[in-house]
Amino acid sequence: MALSERINQTETEKGREKDDLKNIDEPLQSKLAFELVKIDERSRKVSEKRERKKVERYAYLFAAIASSVGITSMAAGAVYYRFVWQVQGGEVPFTEMFGTFSLAVGATIGMEAWARWAHRALWHSSLWSMHESHHRPREGPFELNDVFAIINAVPAISLLSYGFFNKGFVPGLCFGAGLGITVFGMAYMFVHDGLVHRRFPVGPIADVPYLQRVAAAHQLHHADKFNGVPYGLFLGPKEVEMVGGVEELHKLVKARAKTAEHPTESAKTL
């Protein structure tokens, strides 16, 4: 075969190889372009979700601060003026004051028992249609379950109002009970909504060792590893210990500590 023919044959074969590569590259390029579009779409959705969560946190934070300042101011003012009113005339009603103080402490502690019972017997039973929103991914700064906070505020406000506008031992007891419910409600909001579910920042509260155990115990409730236990909040760690979940509790405390140190590593919404 002549040299010129061999050269022509070689060039023809090279041309065929280029065409074959081109034909192979076209579907690969199309697939690559499609994957890039999907990646861009996912990045856009993640960015939008992050911004939406940020707005939701600020919205709930504003609501939490506004309600905290408002309720605390009213409660403190009510306590001050009621005791000023009591000592007018020179006689100090020690019995009434002691009753008010005792009921305030008792109601604060008793509300944990009430919350535990209501959580198990009502919220996870006949009122599940409302409470279920708390066990699903939240859309927006609020959830239907938040209505329970308003429901619990009704007796607290009623007791405080009756005790504030009336003198006597019984009104004093009512005032103390309303004050105790209010104190528990404030503590519950900061620990449950702020610390556990991170709906707003709680500052140094997150560094308290026992409250870290409380937060981990409540996460076990959402994980449903021990048939829903614990149903209480502040005594949740004790409930977990009673069902043999100490090891799981310790693991979760450590996991939450790591998440707190590197929050970007956790994409889970509590």
Phi, psi and omega in degrees: 000136181293154182300319182296323179293320178298318179297317180297320180295318179298316180296323179295317179296320178297320179296320178296319179298319178296320179295319179297316178297321180296317180295325178288319184293327184300311176294325177295318179296320179296317179296318179297317179297320179295318179295321178296321177297318180296319179297315178299321180294317178296318179298320180295318180294319178298316179297316178296319179296320179297317179293320180295318178296324179296315178297318180298318180297318179293323179296314180290325178299317178298315180297320181294315180294315181299314180292321180297311180297315181297310182293317180298316180298314180295318181295315179297317178297319180296317179298314182299307184292329179292318180287328173297318178297322183294324186269002176294136182100355174093345181260128181263118181279081185298323181297315179295318179297318180296320178296319179297314181296317182296317180291328179296313179293316181297319180292323179299315180287319182295332180296333176295318178293319178296315181298321179296313181294313182297323180298316182281312189276336184245302187296325178263018179227257186291335181256019181299328181300332176270316185288338182303330180300335180281343180256011176240158176304131185279134175249106183102171184287341184236166179218161183301329180300337180296343179299330180299328178295321178291319179299317180291337181286335183299307178295326179296313180294320180297314180294317178298316182296314180297317180290331182284321186266005180225144176264158177124170184292314181295313175302326177296320177295317179298319179297317179296319179296316178297323179293320179295318177298320180295315180299316179297317180299320178294314180296320180298318181297315182291320183281311184287305184283320183277301185286309185289304187263000172054042177282344173199155181290144182243003176065226186293345178302326182293345182265356179285119186306314183294322179292333174295324177290322177299315180297317180294321179296320180291329175295326176295326175299316180290330178284342178058041181278337182234049180056038176092345178293136006268149175264339174277174180250292187290335175255018179303315179302323179294320178299318180295319178298323183292337179257013176078030182254025184299316182298315178298322180297314180297319179299318182290325176299316179294319180296319178294325179295318178294320179297322180293325179286325181230073185298334182287343181282342182253119179258005184282135176263122183279000000 
